[in-house]
């Protein structure tokens, strides 16, 4: 179903997912994925009622492009909210917390990935997948729980910013390695192209501000939206065409817009666009997932949860201490960082593009289903840990004191 | 007084205001304009959410807290509806108003327009229930009460349109 009816089913389904999320008072992201999975050929396609097949949404060109636009807008927003000057003010503490987080979790991810999949590229992808916490879900939980007004919000948001910056570079390398194939020379070549493109974008973000300022100089909301989308999607599309991650390109375009006077307007005007296509992205992740493959990766996912939940709690705890927080609040930082989400899924989507070239199809699919199952469970576990943090906090206070 | 400002990437800004007794008022301003108000009993306590205000409401509450006149008396046309059709209005007396120099009784306000002058504001002082022999001066503010059409009539008298 790639016609209008199919798209209608898609949007009605994600709309239904929001109802369920509100009803259960949980983040909506896992429900987008679940409903996508339910309507995919591998689930709904298997059943029929009274001889009629259930409505199935297949991964059509529209869905795939919509999902890609979702990634582009998600990362564009991330770039837009980056204020380099502000960032530099608290750079020292952010780097300290961020480095602890990176060292422990990325390191553990590399070891875990290699132990589980016995492949260096897969290990590199798994390291990114288990390293990156979910900015979207964690920020939402911080607001819902009222922690946003507490001291623990600072190291958490600071670490998320560090992770986002790191993931921009990481995605560039990962996308280049995956498309570069197993040939070392070709891989080095595509990493080189990708990194030079990033440097070009960085220069554009640094020195192009006057141009971006003028580009959006208009009193019409319509023209602002159309021009911003035109610039962002064109540059992202060009990046993808030459084998660079579209997400990273969008991130830098967002950064280029950040110092202009239009930032606030862009945020309010493009937010609905981002939310619409991000929903398509999460839905598409679900559609691409065959839950039957979960059985095959269940053991791997269990191992990953057992390893990477404590590592995040530990790194978060140490980050909290680096911000001079007491053990109780540091424990909260740890619990709060456990949630993984959208970026892990973006890495999984990158892994899928390497199926049959740099990764064997079976391996790419395994990494992909592993990630979807892992993210679904971690998003639930992470938000639960934040909601029921009291016993952990008591433990931290009893064990490490109040100062 | 201690106020600290913190960036909340992806959310907005946080302001912590020391309000004495170890208590802190925490204001989270979201990028959407929504403000959340929290109270922190002491340095170690968790923030307790007091309320959430939309951008517009927050600005209105801010004006009241600031002590600025919520209905600025300088304006030549500010109205408060007392009941259906009855208004309490503020009028600034301009230099060129024909009423300048006349007493309230001499201007015959009540007879000509049907409104009652209930207060006069002069140099920041409010004279409630001014006597009929009080003289109207330029840059006074008159507070009158009456039906809407009477108030409109009074405005014309005040500006010399009548």
Interface residues (C-beta under 8 A of the other chain):
Chain A: X78 X81 X82 X83 X86 X90 X135 X139 X142 X143 X146 X147 X148 X149 X150 X153 X154 X157 X158 X160 X161 X264 X267 X268 X326 X402
Chain B: X6 X7 X8 X9 X10 X11 X14 X26 X28 X31 X32 X36 X38 X40 X44 X46 X47 X48 X49
